[in-house]
Every structure is written in C-alpha cells, then in structure tokens.
Amino acid sequence: MSLEGRFDEETGVVTVGSDARQRYHDSRGYGYPTSGNEIALSPVEAAHLLYRGDLEAVVGEDGDRLDFQSFVAQEPGEAFGVRFLVYADLRERGFYLSPAAEPWIDEPPVGEVDFAVFPRGKGPGDGEVAYALRVLGERTDVPASELSAGVLAVVDEESEITYFEVDRRDPTGSSDADVTVSGRCEADLLEDRVVVWDPPVELYERTFYGQPLEGREYDEPTLQCSLLEAASLAAEGAIALEPSTVRERGREVEGERFDRRLTVYTELRDRGVVPKTGYKFGADFRTYADVESVDDLGHSELLVRVHPADYVFEPRDLALDVRLAHGVRKTMVFALVAGDGTIEWWSLERLTP
C-alpha cells in the first residue's frame, strides 16, 4: 500500500501516518516519530521517498497532490536543490542521514551544519555521527568565522558534488629553532631581501634559514634571506639589523599582509616547524616538521595559506587549493590571524565518503 504525506508550510515538515514509522523510520532512518505510527519528514526526506516511489504523493495545504516533479518544482525549503542532490548521493552510497536538528537527533552537531551523516549500518537512534555535513552551492561564500570541524559538500553548476573534510590543525615538529651565533652576523638590507655575510654553516644546514648565494657548492655560505627570515633572525639577535627596520621594509614591500605572514612564520618556528616559501605552489609557505640536516631534507608536508580572521572563502578557491595540495602530496592548511595575533589553524582535504 502506497502512502501519502501532508505538507505543513508553517512547520516545514511532511507528516505521514499509517505504518510510516515501521516502514520509513525504524527500518531506513527517515524522519522522526511524532505520535503512534506517524512520522514527520523534512522536505528533502519526503522528496527522496517520492523519487524512489516509496511515497505516492505529498498533499499541499491547498489540497493539491504533488508528485516528485511537482514537489521539487516548489523548492520547499532553503537551498533545497543542492541539499536534495547531496542527500540522494549519500543515500546511494549506503549512508543514513538526517537534518542536523532536533527532534531528528537528540544532540545535533554544533555550527553551520545541514545534515548529520551516520556511519554505515547505523541510524539516528544509535547516537553516533560519522560526518557533520554542510551543503553549499559553488557560488556560496564561506566566512572564516563559520568554519567548523566536519565535511563540506560543494555542488557545482553541473550538479557534481565534491566533499571536503574540514578540521582543526595543530602544526608541530621537531626542527631546532635555536639560532646560536657568536656575535651578530653582518647583513645588508636590499630592496626585498637580506644578504647575511659569513654566517655559521649551521644557520643554513641545521636551522634551514636562507639560500646560499654560492649555490649548492660552498664552504662557508653567504645567505640570501627573505624579509620574513631576516625579521626572525633580527629578533633573535643573530644579524646586525634592527628588527623594526626589517619589519618596516616588509610592510613597504607587501603592506599589512607582511605582519600576518610574520606572525604565522614566527609561530611555526616556535612550534618546531620550518616554513619556507610556498610560491611554487601558490601558497604562503611549505613546511618541514623534522629538519635535522638540509642534506637529508625530505618532502614538505603542509602548504599554508595565511588569511585575516574575517576572511571570506569562495568554494572555487578552496577546490583549487585542495586539488593543488593533493597533487603534490601535501595537506592544505589555512592560518587565520586575528588582530591580537592569535591564530586559528584549519586543514582541508578531499574526502570520498
């Protein structure tokens, strides 16, 4: 026997009676029980049952019987189109999922979340959530303040879905950040870099500052350092330049962005991570967590892009960054710098549910 649902526009749910609880909720995780055997469905859940032919129709408040086509054409709910596509895709992949809200689940995930996705073989009554999922169209911007641990599902203009895992990151390493120099090395501030004359070999080989002016063959290298590296060395008292002088030159070269990048650079060094330029990868830094010797240097692990804390992400840029990082076997990390210098670290990676 096929069932019909009734759509209440005020509450935004579709109610289904008869044996709907056993048929849809208990066995397949749709909706939530209301009274007796009746359940309430979100519009996306109702649309999926219509699509599958499990629900015959939804009756609107005007008495019209709506089939799948008619129901979808009404777009019943915010961002209905992209949310339905993601819901149907994950159902096809063998997941049960429900709106991330009460009364569908007792303890909804916090933050900007559309669906709670349950582990395969589990449903809303098992108390376990595999993914806290947010759904976006490719033209929907994401303020940095709205990032939360979970999964972003981005639907492009051709209805293809890309999943990104979003998580907090805590970059740490074992690289030695201690700069030991007897006296301050002579250094010259050029237009957008610094040359350090007669530094100890360890400054490059052990702590990985700068690049030798002489190239790969050297006995006692003369180092070319970026303004970020020079600002760090000046603050350590390792070179004969005032830290304020180097920082001011950095601001002249790249504006306020320099201070944000220096904040992140310094924090990474303090965490035992060596940051080097990420220019070749379109990022601010590539990082090395365990530098013992430049001769035995492995691959960098992270690509770091630095943004202000109030930055607004475009999904297209996120896709580009994550794709590039994945292609060079690295993880994309965003460092969000607040006005007081505090940093939030977020990583994004492609996910196949």
C-alpha positions in Angstrom: 0.0 0.0 0.0 1.4 3.4 -1.0 1.3 6.2 1.5 0.7 9.9 1.1 2.2 12.7 3.2 0.8 16.1 4.2 2.9 19.2 3.9 2.6 21.9 6.6 4.3 25.0 5.2 4.3 26.7 8.6 6.4 23.9 10.3 8.1 22.9 7.1 7.6 19.2 7.6 5.7 16.5 5.8 3.7 14.1 8.1 2.9 10.6 7.1 0.6 8.2 9.0 -0.5 4.6 8.8 2.6 2.3 9.3 5.1 5.0 8.3 7.2 4.7 11.4 8.0 1.0 10.8 8.2 1.4 7.1 10.4 4.5 6.8 11.9 5.5 10.2 12.6 2.2 12.0 13.9 0.3 9.0 15.5 3.1 7.0 16.1 6.1 9.2 13.8 8.6 7.6 12.2 11.4 9.7 11.3 11.3 13.4 8.3 9.8 15.2 5.5 12.1 16.3 2.6 10.1 17.7 1.6 6.5 17.3 3.0 5.3 13.9 3.1 8.8 12.4 6.4 10.4 11.4 7.5 13.8 10.3 9.8 14.2 7.3 11.9 17.1 6.2 11.1 18.3 2.6 14.4 16.7 1.4 13.5 13.3 3.0 10.0 13.4 1.6 11.4 14.3 -1.9 13.7 11.3 -1.7 10.9 9.0 -0.9 8.8 10.4 -3.7 11.8 10.0 -6.0 12.1 6.3 -5.1 8.4 5.7 -5.5 8.1 4.8 -1.8 5.7 7.7 -1.2 2.9 8.2 -3.6 2.3 11.9 -3.2 2.5 14.9 -0.9 -0.7 16.8 -0.3 -0.2 20.5 -0.1 -2.3 22.9 2.1 -4.4 23.7 -0.9 -5.3 20.1 -1.3 -3.2 19.5 -4.5 -1.5 16.1 -4.7 2.1 16.7 -5.6 4.3 14.0 -7.2 8.1 14.2 -7.2 8.3 16.7 -10.1 5.7 19.0 -8.7 7.1 18.9 -5.2 10.6 19.6 -6.3 9.5 22.4 -8.6 8.1 24.2 -5.5 11.6 24.2 -3.9 10.2 23.6 -0.4 13.0 24.9 1.9 16.2 26.9 1.8 18.8 25.7 -0.7 16.5 22.7 -1.4 18.1 21.9 -4.8 21.7 21.4 -3.7 20.6 19.8 -0.4 18.5 17.2 -2.2 21.4 16.3 -4.5 23.7 15.7 -1.6 21.1 13.8 0.4 20.3 11.5 -2.6 24.1 10.9 -3.3 24.9 9.8 0.2 21.8 7.6 0.4 23.0 5.9 -2.8 26.4 5.4 -1.1 24.8 3.5 1.7 24.5 6.2 4.4 21.6 7.1 6.5 21.4 10.9 7.3 19.0 13.3 8.8 18.7 17.1 9.3 21.2 18.2 11.9 18.5 19.5 14.2 16.2 18.4 17.0 13.9 16.4 17.0 15.6 14.4 14.2 18.5 13.7 16.5 18.9 14.3 20.2 22.4 16.0 20.1 22.8 17.8 16.8 26.3 18.8 15.8 27.2 22.4 16.6 27.9 25.1 14.0 26.7 25.6 10.4 25.6 22.1 9.7 22.8 20.8 7.4 22.9 17.0 7.9 24.1 14.5 10.4 25.5 11.6 8.5 25.6 8.3 10.4 28.2 5.5 10.0 27.2 2.8 7.5 24.9 0.4 9.2 23.8 2.9 11.8 20.9 5.3 12.1 19.7 8.3 14.1 18.9 6.2 17.2 22.5 4.8 17.6 23.9 8.0 19.0 26.9 8.1 16.6 27.6 10.7 13.8 30.2 10.0 11.1 30.1 13.4 9.5 28.7 16.8 10.4 27.8 17.9 6.9 27.3 21.4 5.4 26.0 21.8 1.9 26.9 24.7 -0.4 26.5 25.7 -4.0 29.7 26.6 -5.7 28.7 30.3 -5.6 28.0 30.4 -1.8 30.9 32.1 0.0 32.0 30.8 3.4 33.1 33.3 6.1 36.1 32.0 8.0 34.2 32.5 11.2 31.7 29.8 10.1 34.3 27.1 9.7 33.8 24.1 11.9 35.1 20.5 12.0 33.1 18.3 9.6 32.5 18.0 5.9 31.7 20.5 3.2 29.7 19.2 0.3 30.0 21.6 -2.6 27.6 21.2 -5.5 28.8 22.8 -8.8 26.7 24.3 -11.6 26.5 20.9 -13.3 25.3 19.2 -10.1 28.6 17.4 -9.5 29.5 17.1 -5.8 32.9 17.5 -4.2 33.4 16.6 -0.5 36.0 18.3 1.7 37.0 17.3 5.2 37.5 20.3 7.4 39.4 20.0 10.7 41.4 21.9 13.2 45.1 21.6 12.7 47.9 21.8 15.3 51.2 22.1 13.3 54.1 20.7 15.3 57.6 19.5 14.6 61.0 18.6 16.0 63.1 21.1 14.0 65.5 23.0 16.1 64.6 26.7 16.0 67.5 27.8 18.3 69.8 30.2 16.4 73.2 30.2 18.1 75.6 32.8 16.7 78.6 34.3 18.4 78.1 38.0 17.9 75.7 39.4 15.2 76.4 38.5 11.6 76.9 41.3 9.2 73.9 41.8 7.0 72.7 44.1 4.3 69.1 45.0 3.7 68.4 45.1 0.0 65.1 46.1 -1.7 63.1 43.0 -0.8 65.6 40.6 0.8 68.6 40.5 3.1 72.2 39.2 2.5 73.9 37.7 5.5 77.7 37.7 5.3 79.8 35.0 6.9 77.1 33.2 8.9 77.9 29.9 10.6 77.2 27.0 8.3 74.7 25.6 10.8 72.4 28.6 10.2 71.5 27.1 6.8 72.3 23.4 7.2 70.7 22.8 10.6 68.0 25.5 11.0 67.4 26.0 7.3 67.5 29.8 7.0 68.0 31.3 3.6 69.6 30.0 0.5 73.4 30.0 -0.2 74.4 32.8 -2.6 77.0 30.4 -4.0 74.5 27.7 -4.9 74.9 24.1 -3.9 78.8 24.2 -3.7 80.0 26.2 -0.8 82.4 26.0 2.2 81.0 28.9 4.2 77.9 30.1 2.5 76.7 33.7 2.2 73.0 33.5 2.7 70.2 35.3 0.9 67.2 35.5 3.2 63.7 36.6 2.7 62.4 39.5 4.7 60.4 37.1 6.9 63.6 35.1 7.7 65.6 38.2 8.3 62.9 39.6 10.6 63.1 36.4 12.6 66.9 36.4 12.7 67.0 40.1 13.7 64.6 39.4 16.6 66.9 36.6 17.7 69.9 39.0 17.6 71.6 36.8 15.0 72.1 39.5 12.4 73.3 43.2 12.6 69.9 44.7 11.6 67.2 46.2 13.8 64.1 44.1 13.8 61.9 47.2 13.4 63.9 48.2 10.3 63.3 44.8 8.6 59.6 44.8 9.6 59.1 48.3 8.1 60.7 47.2 4.9 58.4 44.2 4.8 55.4 46.5 5.1 56.7 48.7 2.3 57.0 45.7 0.1 53.7 43.9 0.7 51.6 46.0 3.1 49.8 44.7 6.1 50.0 41.2 4.7 53.6 41.1 5.9 52.7 41.3 9.6 50.2 38.5 9.3 52.7 36.3 7.5 55.4 37.1 10.0 53.1 36.2 12.9 52.5 32.8 11.3 56.2 32.3 10.3 57.3 33.0 13.9 54.6 30.7 15.4 55.6 27.9 13.1 59.3 28.3 14.1 58.3 28.3 17.7 56.4 25.0 17.1 59.4 23.3 15.7 58.2 23.6 12.1 60.4 25.2 9.4 58.4 27.4 7.0 59.8 28.1 3.5 58.2 30.0 0.7 55.2 28.3 -0.9 55.3 30.4 -4.1 55.8 27.5 -6.5 52.6 26.0 -5.1 50.6 29.2 -4.9 50.7 29.3 -1.1 52.4 31.4 1.5 54.5 28.6 3.0 55.5 25.0 2.5 56.6 23.5 5.8 59.1 20.9 7.2 58.3 19.3 10.5 61.6 17.4 11.1 64.7 19.2 9.8 67.9 17.7 11.2 70.1 18.5 8.2 69.4 20.1 4.8 71.4 17.3 3.2 68.7 14.8 4.4 65.7 17.0 3.8 62.5 15.2 3.0 59.4 16.4 1.3 57.5 19.3 2.9 54.2 18.2 4.5 51.9 21.2 4.5 51.0 24.1 2.3 50.0 27.1 4.4 47.9 30.0 3.2 47.6 33.0 5.5 44.4 35.0 5.8 42.9 37.5 8.2 40.4 36.1 10.7 37.5 37.8 8.9 38.4 36.3 5.5 35.6 35.0 3.3 36.4 31.9 1.3 35.0 31.2 -2.2 34.3 27.4 -2.7 36.1 27.6 -6.1 39.3 28.8 -4.5 39.0 26.1 -1.8 38.7 23.5 -4.6 41.8 24.9 -6.3 43.9 25.0 -3.2 43.0 21.5 -2.0 43.4 20.0 -5.5 46.8 21.5 -5.9 48.0 20.4 -2.4 46.7 16.8 -3.0 48.5 16.8 -6.4 51.9 17.4 -4.7 51.2 15.1 -1.8 50.7 17.8 0.8 47.8 19.0 3.1 46.3 22.4 2.6 46.3 24.4 5.9 44.8 27.9 6.4 46.2 30.1 9.1 43.6 32.7 10.2 45.3 35.6 12.0 43.2 37.8 14.4 44.0 41.4 15.2 45.6 40.4 18.5 47.9 38.0 16.8 46.1 34.8 17.7 46.0 32.1 15.0 43.4 29.5 14.1 44.7 26.6 12.1 42.3 24.7 9.7 43.1 21.9 7.3 41.0 21.0 4.2 41.3 17.7 2.3 39.4 15.9 -0.3 37.1 13.2 1.0 35.4 10.2 -0.6 32.6 9.2 1.7 
